[in-house]
Amino acid sequence: MIPIEDFLKVDLRVAKVLHAEPHPNADKLLILKIDAGDGVEGRQIVAGIRNFYKPEELIGKNIVIVNNLAPAILRGVESQGMLLAAKDGEQLTIITTEKDIKPGSKIQ
């Protein structure tokens, strides 16, 4: 169990996937260019979802991201956040919004 103060440190936001492509150095990773509503152009997330999604399936989707995660280098490519997904055994699905909502909208 964690106190609510710890949970409130996590900034969950809606981001729109603008572009997606396979990571050149990893079979399980995709590189997603996103609009997180913060005006940062070229922001990207590297995610281990390549076995579950084709890049073209993701373009235009609203996904839920951890907006304030420190950047990390994954197989030579910087990831500037993390998308949320649910996994059940061998099945994985990304967390999306039910309705269209503006990128940057805060998850409450």
N, CA, C and O atoms as a MOPAC input file, in Angstrom:
PM7 MOZYME 1SCF
protein

 N      0.83500 1    -1.18500 1     0.00000 1
 C      0.00000 1     0.00000 1     0.00000 1
 C      0.87800 1     1.24500 1     0.00000 1
 O      1.91300 1     1.29200 1     0.66400 1
 N      0.45100 1     2.24700 1    -0.75100 1
 C      1.15800 1     3.51700 1    -0.76400 1
 C      0.19300 1     4.61800 1    -0.34000 1
 O     -1.01600 1     4.50900 1    -0.54500 1
 N      0.72400 1     5.65500 1     0.24000 1
 C     -0.16200 1     6.77400 1     0.59600 1
 C     -0.58000 1     7.53800 1    -0.66200 1
 O      0.11900 1     7.50200 1    -1.67500 1
 N     -1.71100 1     8.22200 1    -0.59400 1
 C     -2.23900 1     8.98900 1    -1.72100 1
 C     -1.22700 1    10.01700 1    -2.21000 1
 O     -1.19500 1    10.32800 1    -3.40000 1
 N     -0.40300 1    10.54800 1    -1.31700 1
 C      0.60000 1    11.55400 1    -1.71100 1
 C      1.59300 1    10.97500 1    -2.72100 1
 O      2.03000 1    11.68000 1    -3.63000 1
 N      1.94900 1     9.70600 1    -2.56900 1
 C      2.85200 1     9.07400 1    -3.53300 1
 C      2.17400 1     8.91100 1    -4.88500 1
 O      2.78800 1     9.17700 1    -5.91800 1
 N      0.93300 1     8.48500 1    -4.89400 1
 C      0.20200 1     8.32100 1    -6.14500 1
 C      0.03600 1     9.65300 1    -6.86900 1
 O      0.13600 1     9.70800 1    -8.09500 1
 N     -0.21400 1    10.71100 1    -6.13300 1
 C     -0.43500 1    12.02100 1    -6.74100 1
 C      0.81500 1    12.58300 1    -7.41000 1
 O      0.72200 1    13.53800 1    -8.18000 1
 N      1.96900 1    12.01100 1    -7.13000 1
 C      3.21100 1    12.42800 1    -7.79700 1
 C      3.25500 1    11.97700 1    -9.25600 1
 O      3.98300 1    12.55400 1   -10.06400 1
 N      2.48100 1    10.95000 1    -9.59200 1
 C      2.46100 1    10.41500 1   -10.95400 1
 C      1.50700 1    11.25800 1   -11.79500 1
 O      0.32600 1    11.38300 1   -11.47100 1
 N      2.03500 1    11.84100 1   -12.88800 1
 C      1.25200 1    12.70300 1   -13.77600 1
 C      0.78500 1    11.87400 1   -14.97300 1
 O      1.53300 1    11.67000 1   -15.92800 1
 N     -0.45800 1    11.40000 1   -14.90900 1
 C     -1.04000 1    10.62100 1   -15.99800 1
 C     -1.78800 1    11.55600 1   -16.93500 1
 O     -2.62300 1    12.35100 1   -16.50400 1
 N     -1.47800 1    11.44800 1   -18.22200 1
 C     -2.08200 1    12.33000 1   -19.22900 1
 C     -2.50000 1    11.55300 1   -20.46200 1
 O     -2.05100 1    10.42900 1   -20.68800 1
 N     -3.36600 1    12.16500 1   -21.25400 1
 C     -3.74100 1    11.64000 1   -22.55900 1
 C     -2.73300 1    12.16100 1   -23.57500 1
 O     -2.35900 1    13.33400 1   -23.54800 1
 N     -2.29400 1    11.27700 1   -24.47300 1
 C     -1.41500 1    11.67200 1   -25.58000 1
 C     -1.94500 1    11.04400 1   -26.86100 1
 O     -2.45700 1     9.92500 1   -26.84800 1
 N     -1.82100 1    11.76500 1   -27.95700 1
 C     -2.23800 1    11.24600 1   -29.26000 1
 C     -1.00500 1    10.72000 1   -29.98600 1
 O      0.02400 1    11.39300 1   -30.03700 1
 N     -1.10800 1     9.52400 1   -30.54500 1
 C     -0.01700 1     8.93400 1   -31.31800 1
 C     -0.02600 1     9.55300 1   -32.71200 1
 O     -0.99900 1     9.42500 1   -33.45500 1
 N      1.07700 1    10.22800 1   -33.05900 1
 C      1.20100 1    10.88600 1   -34.35800 1
 C      1.90600 1    10.00800 1   -35.38200 1
 O      1.60600 1    10.06300 1   -36.57500 1
 N      2.84600 1     9.20000 1   -34.90300 1
 C      3.65800 1     8.34800 1   -35.78900 1
 C      4.14100 1     7.16000 1   -34.97300 1
 O      4.37400 1     7.27600 1   -33.77000 1
 N      4.28700 1     6.03100 1   -35.62400 1
 C      4.81300 1     4.83800 1   -34.95500 1
 C      5.68900 1     4.07700 1   -35.93800 1
 O      5.37600 1     3.97400 1   -37.12400 1
 N      6.80200 1     3.54400 1   -35.41800 1
 C      7.70700 1     2.76900 1   -36.26100 1
 C      8.43900 1     1.73600 1   -35.41900 1
 O      8.60200 1     1.91300 1   -34.21100 1
 N      8.88100 1     0.65500 1   -36.05900 1
 C      9.65800 1    -0.34300 1   -35.32800 1
 C     10.99300 1     0.23500 1   -34.86700 1
 O     11.60600 1     1.03700 1   -35.57200 1
 N     11.43100 1    -0.16900 1   -33.69800 1
 C     12.75900 1     0.21200 1   -33.20600 1
 C     13.78400 1    -0.51400 1   -34.07000 1
 O     13.65000 1    -1.71800 1   -34.28600 1
 N     14.80700 1     0.18400 1   -34.57200 1
 C     15.76400 1    -0.47000 1   -35.47200 1
 C     16.65800 1    -1.50700 1   -34.79600 1
 O     17.25000 1    -2.34200 1   -35.47900 1
 N     16.76700 1    -1.46900 1   -33.46500 1
 C     17.68500 1    -2.36000 1   -32.75200 1
 C     17.00500 1    -3.29400 1   -31.76200 1
 O     17.66900 1    -3.87100 1   -30.90100 1
 N     15.68100 1    -3.45300 1   -31.87400 1
 C     14.97100 1    -4.30200 1   -30.91100 1
 C     13.69700 1    -4.85500 1   -31.53700 1
 O     12.87800 1    -4.10300 1   -32.06500 1
 N     13.53600 1    -6.16800 1   -31.47600 1
 C     12.38600 1    -6.83100 1   -32.09100 1
 C     11.06800 1    -6.59800 1   -31.36800 1
 O     10.00600 1    -6.73400 1   -31.97500 1
 N     11.11200 1    -6.24900 1   -30.07700 1
 C      9.88100 1    -6.11500 1   -29.29600 1
 C      9.45300 1    -4.66400 1   -29.08000 1
 O      8.39900 1    -4.41600 1   -28.49400 1
 N     10.26000 1    -3.69500 1   -29.54900 1
 C      9.99400 1    -2.28800 1   -29.24800 1
 C      9.44500 1    -1.51700 1   -30.44700 1
 O      9.83000 1    -1.76200 1   -31.59000 1
 N      8.53700 1    -0.58200 1   -30.16300 1
 C      8.07300 1     0.41300 1   -31.13000 1
 C      8.44700 1     1.79100 1   -30.61800 1
 O      8.48600 1     2.02900 1   -29.41100 1
 N      8.72100 1     2.69100 1   -31.54300 1
 C      8.97700 1     4.09200 1   -31.21300 1
 C      7.73500 1     4.87500 1   -31.61900 1
 O      7.34300 1     4.87800 1   -32.78600 1
 N      7.11900 1     5.53900 1   -30.64200 1
 C      5.91500 1     6.32400 1   -30.88900 1
 C      6.22800 1     7.79800 1   -30.76100 1
 O      6.76700 1     8.22700 1   -29.74000 1
 N      5.90200 1     8.58200 1   -31.77600 1
 C      5.95600 1    10.04200 1   -31.68700 1
 C      4.57100 1    10.46400 1   -31.21100 1
 O      3.55600 1    10.04500 1   -31.76600 1
 N      4.54300 1    11.30100 1   -30.17300 1
 C      3.26200 1    11.64100 1   -29.54900 1
 C      3.07100 1    13.13400 1   -29.39000 1
 O      4.02900 1    13.90600 1   -29.37300 1
 N      1.81900 1    13.52100 1   -29.27400 1
 C      1.42500 1    14.87000 1   -28.86000 1
 C      0.83900 1    14.71900 1   -27.46900 1
 O     -0.25100 1    14.17200 1   -27.29600 1
 N      1.58300 1    15.21700 1   -26.46500 1
 C      1.12500 1    15.12800 1   -25.07600 1
 C      0.49300 1    16.44200 1   -24.61800 1
 O      0.27700 1    16.64900 1   -23.42400 1
 N      0.19600 1    17.32600 1   -25.57000 1
 C     -0.48400 1    18.57000 1   -25.24000 1
 C      0.38800 1    19.59600 1   -24.54600 1
 O     -0.11900 1    20.59300 1   -24.03300 1
 N      1.71000 1    19.36200 1   -24.52100 1
 C      2.61300 1    20.27900 1   -23.82500 1
 C      3.42900 1    21.14900 1   -24.78100 1
 O      4.31000 1    21.89000 1   -24.34500 1
 N      3.14100 1    21.06200 1   -26.08100 1
 C      3.83400 1    21.87900 1   -27.06700 1
 C      5.22300 1    21.39000 1   -27.43800 1
 O      5.91000 1    22.03800 1   -28.22700 1
 N      5.65300 1    20.26000 1   -26.88700 1
 C      6.97300 1    19.71600 1   -27.19900 1
 C      6.87200 1    18.91400 1   -28.49200 1
 O      6.19500 1    17.88700 1   -28.53900 1
 N      7.54800 1    19.38400 1   -29.54100 1
 C      7.54400 1    18.66100 1   -30.81600 1
 C      8.57700 1    17.55400 1   -30.78900 1
 O      9.64400 1    17.70300 1   -30.19400 1
 N      8.26100 1    16.45000 1   -31.42800 1
 C      9.20500 1    15.35400 1   -31.53000 1
 C      9.29600 1    14.48700 1   -30.28100 1
 O     10.20700 1    13.66800 1   -30.16100 1
 N      8.37000 1    14.65600 1   -29.36000 1
 C      8.39100 1    13.82500 1   -28.14400 1
 C      8.10600 1    12.38400 1   -28.52100 1
 O      7.24000 1    12.09900 1   -29.34900 1
 N      8.84300 1    11.48600 1   -27.90200 1
 C      8.67800 1    10.08400 1   -28.24800 1
 C      8.69100 1     9.18900 1   -27.02600 1
 O      9.25800 1     9.51100 1   -25.98200 1
 N      8.04000 1     8.04900 1   -27.20500 1
 C      7.99800 1     6.99500 1   -26.19100 1
 C      8.42300 1     5.70400 1   -26.87800 1
 O      7.98000 1     5.40000 1   -27.98600 1
 N      9.27100 1     4.96400 1   -26.22100 1
 C      9.65600 1     3.63900 1   -26.69800 1
 C      8.90200 1     2.62300 1   -25.84800 1
 O      8.97400 1     2.65300 1   -24.61900 1
 N      8.18400 1     1.73100 1   -26.50600 1
 C      7.32800 1     0.80000 1   -25.77700 1
 C      7.49400 1    -0.63100 1   -26.29500 1
 O      7.66300 1    -0.85300 1   -27.49400 1
 N      7.44400 1    -1.58100 1   -25.38600 1
 C      7.58500 1    -2.99000 1   -25.72000 1
 C      6.27600 1    -3.63000 1   -26.14400 1
 O      5.80800 1    -4.58500 1   -25.52300 1
 N      5.68800 1    -3.09800 1   -27.20700 1
 C      4.36800 1    -3.56500 1   -27.65400 1
 C      4.37400 1    -4.07800 1   -29.09200 1
 O      3.31300 1    -4.33700 1   -29.66100 1
 N      5.54200 1    -4.22600 1   -29.67500 1
 C      5.64700 1    -4.59300 1   -31.09000 1
 C      5.04400 1    -5.96400 1   -31.40100 1
 O      4.56000 1    -6.18100 1   -32.51200 1
 N      5.06500 1    -6.87600 1   -30.45500 1
 C      4.47400 1    -8.19500 1   -30.67700 1
 C      2.95200 1    -8.16500 1   -30.64500 1
 O      2.30600 1    -9.15600 1   -30.98500 1
 N      2.37600 1    -7.04100 1   -30.23900 1
 C      0.93300 1    -6.94600 1   -30.06300 1
 C      0.26300 1    -5.94300 1   -31.00400 1
 O     -0.93300 1    -6.04600 1   -31.27600 1
 N      1.03500 1    -4.97300 1   -31.50000 1
 C      0.48000 1    -3.91300 1   -32.35300 1
 C      1.38100 1    -3.65600 1   -33.54600 1
 O      2.60700 1    -3.70000 1   -33.44600 1
 N      0.74000 1    -3.38400 1   -34.68600 1
 C      1.44700 1    -2.90300 1   -35.86700 1
 C      1.47900 1    -1.38400 1   -35.76500 1
 O      0.52600 1    -0.78500 1   -35.26400 1
 N      2.54500 1    -0.75000 1   -36.22400 1
 C      2.63500 1     0.71700 1   -36.10900 1
 C      1.40300 1     1.44300 1   -36.64500 1
 O      0.92500 1     2.39100 1   -36.02200 1
 N      0.88900 1     1.01100 1   -37.79000 1
 C     -0.24100 1     1.72400 1   -38.40100 1
 C     -1.52400 1     1.62300 1   -37.57600 1
 O     -2.41600 1     2.45600 1   -37.73500 1
 N     -1.63500 1     0.63100 1   -36.70700 1
 C     -2.81400 1     0.49400 1   -35.83900 1
 C     -2.86300 1     1.57500 1   -34.76000 1
 O     -3.93200 1     1.87000 1   -34.22600 1
 N     -1.72400 1     2.15800 1   -34.44100 1
 C     -1.63100 1     3.08100 1   -33.30700 1
 C     -1.81600 1     4.54600 1   -33.68600 1
 O     -2.17700 1     5.36300 1   -32.83900 1
 N     -1.57300 1     4.88200 1   -34.94200 1
 C     -1.62800 1     6.28000 1   -35.36400 1
 C     -3.03900 1     6.83100 1   -35.17900 1
 O     -4.01900 1     6.25200 1   -35.64700 1
 N     -3.11600 1     7.96500 1   -34.48200 1
 C     -4.38900 1     8.61900 1   -34.20700 1
 C     -5.04100 1     8.20400 1   -32.89900 1
 O     -6.01000 1     8.82800 1   -32.46900 1
 N     -4.53100 1     7.16900 1   -32.26400 1
 C     -5.11600 1     6.71200 1   -30.99100 1
 C     -4.73900 1     7.65500 1   -29.85400 1
 O     -3.63900 1     8.20700 1   -29.82200 1
 N     -5.66900 1     7.82800 1   -28.92600 1
 C     -5.39400 1     8.50900 1   -27.67100 1
 C     -4.97200 1     7.45100 1   -26.66700 1
 O     -5.73100 1     6.52700 1   -26.37300 1
 N     -3.76100 1     7.58700 1   -26.14200 1
 C     -3.23400 1     6.63700 1   -25.17000 1
 C     -3.04200 1     7.34600 1   -23.84300 1
 O     -3.04200 1     8.57600 1   -23.78500 1
 N     -2.88100 1     6.58100 1   -22.78300 1
 C     -2.61200 1     7.13600 1   -21.46300 1
 C     -1.12000 1     6.94600 1   -21.18800 1
 O     -0.58500 1     5.84800 1   -21.34200 1
 N     -0.45300 1     8.04100 1   -20.77400 1
 C      0.98500 1     7.99200 1   -20.52100 1
 C      1.32100 1     8.50000 1   -19.12200 1
 O      0.56400 1     9.25700 1   -18.51300 1
 N      2.48300 1     8.06000 1   -18.63000 1
 C      3.08600 1     8.67800 1   -17.45100 1
 C      3.89700 1     9.84000 1   -18.00400 1
 O      4.92300 1     9.63900 1   -18.65400 1
 N      3.43200 1    11.04800 1   -17.74300 1
 C      3.98900 1    12.25400 1   -18.35200 1
 C      5.27200 1    12.73700 1   -17.68400 1
 O      6.09300 1    13.38900 1   -18.33000 1
 N      5.45700 1    12.43000 1   -16.41100 1
 C      6.59200 1    12.99000 1   -15.67300 1
 C      7.64600 1    11.94800 1   -15.32000 1
 O      8.37500 1    12.10800 1   -14.34100 1
 N      7.72900 1    10.89100 1   -16.10400 1
 C      8.75600 1     9.87800 1   -15.89900 1
 C     10.07600 1    10.39200 1   -16.46400 1
 O     10.10500 1    10.95800 1   -17.55700 1
 N     11.15700 1    10.20000 1   -15.73500 1
 C     12.47400 1    10.63100 1   -16.20900 1
 C     12.80300 1     9.90800 1   -17.51700 1
 O     12.51000 1     8.71900 1   -17.65000 1
 N     13.41100 1    10.61000 1   -18.49000 1
 C     13.78500 1     9.97100 1   -19.75400 1
 C     14.72900 1     8.79400 1   -19.52700 1
 O     15.51200 1     8.77400 1   -18.57700 1
 N     14.63200 1     7.81100 1   -20.42900 1
 C     15.49300 1     6.62900 1   -20.36700 1
 C     15.92400 1     6.28300 1   -21.78900 1
 O     15.19200 1     6.54100 1   -22.74400 1
 N     17.09700 1     5.70500 1   -21.92700 1
 C     17.59200 1     5.25300 1   -23.22500 1
 C     17.30700 1     3.75300 1   -23.33400 1
 O     17.79300 1     2.96300 1   -22.52500 1
 N     16.52100 1     3.37200 1   -24.33500 1
 C     16.18000 1     1.96900 1   -24.56000 1
 C     16.76300 1     1.53300 1   -25.89800 1
 O     16.29200 1     1.93700 1   -26.96100 1
 N     17.79100 1     0.70500 1   -25.82300 1
 C     18.47500 1     0.20500 1   -27.01600 1
 C     18.90600 1     1.35000 1   -27.93100 1
 O     18.77200 1     1.27000 1   -29.15200 1
 N     19.42700 1     2.41900 1   -27.31700 1
 C     19.98200 1     3.53800 1   -28.07000 1
 C     19.01500 1     4.63800 1   -28.44600 1
 O     19.41900 1     5.60900 1   -29.08400 1
 N     17.74800 1     4.52200 1   -28.07300 1
 C     16.74200 1     5.53500 1   -28.40800 1
 C     16.13900 1     6.06700 1   -27.11300 1
 O     15.77400 1     5.29500 1   -26.22600 1
 N     16.03600 1     7.41300 1   -27.00900 1
 C     15.48400 1     8.02000 1   -25.80400 1
 C     13.96200 1     7.86700 1   -25.75400 1
 O     13.26400 1     8.12200 1   -26.73600 1
 N     13.46800 1     7.44800 1   -24.59500 1
 C     12.04100 1     7.37500 1   -24.32300 1
 C     11.70700 1     8.46000 1   -23.30900 1
 O     12.33200 1     8.54500 1   -22.25200 1
 N     10.71800 1     9.29000 1   -23.63500 1
 C     10.36900 1    10.44900 1   -22.81700 1
 C      9.00000 1    10.27800 1   -22.17200 1
 O      8.14400 1    11.16100 1   -22.24600 1
 N      8.81500 1     9.14400 1   -21.54900 1
 C      7.54400 1     8.83000 1   -20.89400 1
 C      7.28700 1     7.35000 1   -21.00000 1
 O      8.13800 1     6.58800 1   -21.46000 1
 N      6.10100 1     6.94500 1   -20.57000 1
 C      5.72700 1     5.53300 1   -20.62100 1
 C      4.23700 1     5.44200 1   -20.89500 1
 O      3.43600 1     6.14800 1   -20.28100 1
 N      3.87000 1     4.56100 1   -21.82800 1
 C      2.43900 1     4.34700 1   -22.03000 1
 C      1.95100 1     3.28700 1   -21.05800 1
 O      2.73100 1     2.46200 1   -20.58000 1
 N      0.67200 1     3.31300 1   -20.77300 1
 C      0.08100 1     2.32100 1   -19.88300 1
 C     -0.58800 1     1.23500 1   -20.71700 1
 O     -1.22900 1     1.50900 1   -21.73200 1
 N     -0.42100 1     0.00200 1   -20.26200 1
 C     -1.02400 1    -1.14900 1   -20.93100 1
 C     -1.40400 1    -2.16600 1   -19.86500 1
 O     -0.86200 1    -2.16300 1   -18.76000 1
 N     -2.33500 1    -3.02700 1   -20.21300 1
 C     -2.73700 1    -4.11800 1   -19.32800 1
 C     -2.32200 1    -5.42800 1   -19.98200 1
 O     -2.45500 1    -5.60400 1   -21.19200 1
 N     -1.81400 1    -6.34800 1   -19.15500 1
 C     -1.38000 1    -7.64100 1   -19.67100 1
 C     -2.04300 1    -8.75200 1   -18.87100 1
 O     -2.09100 1    -8.72600 1   -17.64100 1
 N     -2.55500 1    -9.73200 1   -19.61800 1
 C     -3.19000 1   -10.90100 1   -19.02800 1
 C     -2.62000 1   -12.12000 1   -19.73200 1
 O     -3.05100 1   -12.46100 1   -20.83400 1
 N     -1.66700 1   -12.77000 1   -19.11100 1
 C     -1.00700 1   -13.90000 1   -19.75200 1
 C     -0.26800 1   -13.45200 1   -20.99100 1
 O      0.65700 1   -12.64300 1   -20.91000 1
 N     -0.66900 1   -13.96900 1   -22.13600 1
 C     -0.02400 1   -13.62500 1   -23.40600 1
 C     -0.73500 1   -12.48900 1   -24.14100 1
 O     -0.34700 1   -12.13600 1   -25.25500 1
 N     -1.76300 1   -11.92200 1   -23.53500 1
 C     -2.54300 1   -10.86100 1   -24.17200 1
 C     -2.16200 1    -9.51000 1   -23.57200 1
 O     -2.01800 1    -9.39600 1   -22.35500 1
 N     -1.99600 1    -8.48500 1   -24.41000 1
 C     -1.67300 1    -7.13300 1   -23.95700 1
 C     -2.54900 1    -6.14400 1   -24.70200 1
 O     -2.76800 1    -6.28800 1   -25.90500 1
 N     -3.04800 1    -5.14700 1   -24.00300 1
 C     -3.81200 1    -4.07500 1   -24.64100 1
 C     -3.38400 1    -2.74500 1   -24.04700 1
 O     -3.22800 1    -2.61800 1   -22.83300 1
 N     -3.19400 1    -1.75100 1   -24.91400 1
 C     -2.84000 1    -0.42300 1   -24.41900 1
 C     -4.08600 1     0.23600 1   -23.83200 1
 O     -5.21000 1    -0.06900 1   -24.22800 1
 N     -3.86800 1     1.13500 1   -22.88800 1
 C     -4.97300 1     1.86900 1   -22.27500 1
 C     -5.26200 1     3.08800 1   -23.14500 1
 O     -4.38300 1     3.91500 1   -23.38800 1
 N     -6.50600 1     3.18500 1   -23.60900 1
 C     -6.93000 1     4.29000 1   -24.46200 1
 C     -8.12000 1     4.98600 1   -23.81700 1
 O     -8.64900 1     4.53100 1   -22.80300 1
 N     -8.53100 1     6.09100 1   -24.41900 1
 C     -9.70700 1     6.80200 1   -23.91400 1
 C    -10.95900 1     6.31800 1   -24.64400 1
 O    -10.90700 1     5.96700 1   -25.82300 1
 N    -12.06200 1     6.30300 1   -23.94300 1
 C    -13.33100 1     5.87000 1   -24.52300 1
 C    -13.79500 1     6.83300 1   -25.61200 1
 O    -14.28500 1     6.41100 1   -26.66000 1
 N    -13.63500 1     8.13800 1   -25.35300 1
 C    -14.05500 1     9.17200 1   -26.29600 1
 C    -12.83900 1     9.99900 1   -26.69000 1
 O    -11.80400 1     9.95200 1   -26.02500 1
 N    -12.97100 1    10.75000 1   -27.76800 1
 C    -11.89100 1    11.62700 1   -28.20300 1
 C    -11.77700 1    12.78200 1   -27.21200 1
 O    -12.76500 1    13.43800 1   -26.88300 1
 N    -10.57400 1    13.01100 1   -26.75300 1
 C    -10.31500 1    14.08300 1   -25.78400 1
 C     -8.97500 1    14.70800 1   -26.11400 1
 O     -8.10200 1    14.05400 1   -26.68500 1
 N     -8.81400 1    15.94700 1   -25.76300 1
 C     -7.64200 1    16.73100 1   -26.13100 1
 C     -6.35700 1    16.15200 1   -25.51800 1
 O     -6.32600 1    15.81100 1   -24.33600 1
 N     -5.28500 1    16.04300 1   -26.34600 1
 C     -3.99100 1    15.63700 1   -25.79700 1
 C     -3.57900 1    16.55600 1   -24.65100 1
 O     -3.76600 1    17.77100 1   -24.71400 1
 N     -3.02000 1    15.96200 1   -23.61600 1
 C     -2.61300 1    16.72100 1   -22.43000 1
 C     -3.64400 1    16.68800 1   -21.31500 1
 O     -3.36800 1    17.11300 1   -20.19400 1
 N     -4.84200 1    16.17900 1   -21.62500 1
 C     -5.87700 1    16.08900 1   -20.58400 1
 C     -5.36200 1    15.21000 1   -19.45300 1
 O     -4.80600 1    14.13500 1   -19.68200 1
 N     -5.55600 1    15.68400 1   -18.23600 1
 C     -5.06000 1    14.99300 1   -17.05600 1
 C     -5.99000 1    13.85200 1   -16.66000 1
 O     -7.21200 1    14.00700 1   -16.66300 1
 N     -5.41200 1    12.72000 1   -16.32400 1
 C     -6.18300 1    11.57400 1   -15.82900 1
 C     -6.40100 1    11.79400 1   -14.34300 1
 O     -5.45400 1    12.05300 1   -13.60000 1
 N     -7.64800 1    11.69100 1   -13.91400 1
 C     -7.98100 1    11.91700 1   -12.49900 1
 C     -8.57300 1    10.67300 1   -11.88100 1
 O     -8.91400 1    10.67300 1   -10.69800 1

